[in-house]
Amino acid sequence: MAVKLTKKQLAVLNFLQDFTEENGYSPSYREMMAGLGLSSVSAVAEHVENLVSKGVLKKVPGAARSLEVLDYKHEETVELFKIKMMDCADEEKKILEKAAEILGLDLG
């Protein structure tokens, strides 16, 4: 079963992933607050805790900059999209590509 994320949760995950790829370490809560335009560090902490409880984010208690985005997308879903796109009309392919983008699936 796929994990359902809100738009804000997906934004937090994307920010974390991008920041970590660029810097080699995860952002601090204050960096996340500034980068995401949130009003407080407690708002960041709440998002992080929700994502940890959903199993899409991992953190090491007591360690700084220890956030890690986990793979939460099912490979089966990506494969189904790819199979369907092999034999469909261009218009249907565009719709499937848009759906995959909305779901955050990497069809590459």
N, C-alpha and C positions, 0 to 999 in steps of 0.2 A: 504494500500500500504506500502510495506516495505521500510525502510530508506536505501539508498545506502551510504555506507561508503568506503573511500579509505583505503588501507592497513595501512597508517600512522595514520589515524583517529581511526581505530580499535585498533592499538597499543597504542594510547593515552588513549582510554577508558579502555583497559585492564590494563594498568599501573595504572590508577586512581583507578580502582576497587581493584586491588591487594594491592596497597599501603594503601588504606582506610581500607580494611579488616585486614591488619596486624597491623596498627597503631591506628585505631579508629578515624582518621581524614584524610582529604584529603591533598595531597602534595602541597607544595608551587610551584610556577612556576619554581624557580631555581632547586628544587628537581626533577621536571618533566624534565627540560632541561638536567640535568645530567643523570637521569635514562633512558631517551629515546635517548641520544646521539645527541641532537639537538644543533645547533650552537648559539642560542640566546634565551633570554626570550621572545623577540617579536615573534619568531617562535612559541613558546608555546602559547602565547596569541592569535595568529592567529588561531591555531588549536582549542583552547578552544572556541573562538567566532564562528567559523564555526560549531562546535558541538552543541553549544547552539542554533544557528539559525536552525539547523536540528531537534532540539527538543529531542536530546538524552543526553544532559547534562544540568544541572541546576546550576546556581551560584547566590549567594546573593550579589548584588552590594555593594561595600564598606566593605565587611566582608572578613577577611582572612580565608583561608582554608575552603571555603564554597562550593566547587565543589561536585556535586552529580550526579552519572550516573543514568539515567532513563532507564526503561525497554523499549526498542525500537523494540523488536522482537514480532511478532504476534503469539499468542497462536495457532491460526488456522494452521499456517505453521508447528509447532511442531506436532500437532495432525495428520496432513496429513502424515508426515514422519512416525510417529508411526504406523498408520493404514496400510500404504503401506508395512512397514517392517514386519508386522505380517505374511503375506502370500507371501513372495518372496523367491527366491532361495538364497543360501549363497553368491554367487557372486554379485547379485543385492543388497543384504543387505550391503555388503562391500562398494559398490558404493554409496548407500544412506547415510551410516555413514560418508563417506569421504565428501560428499556434505554438510551434516549437520555441520560437523566440519569447513569447509570452510565458511559457512554462520554464524558460531558462535552460532548455535542452541544447546540447552541443551536437549538431548533426554532422559536423566536420569529420 
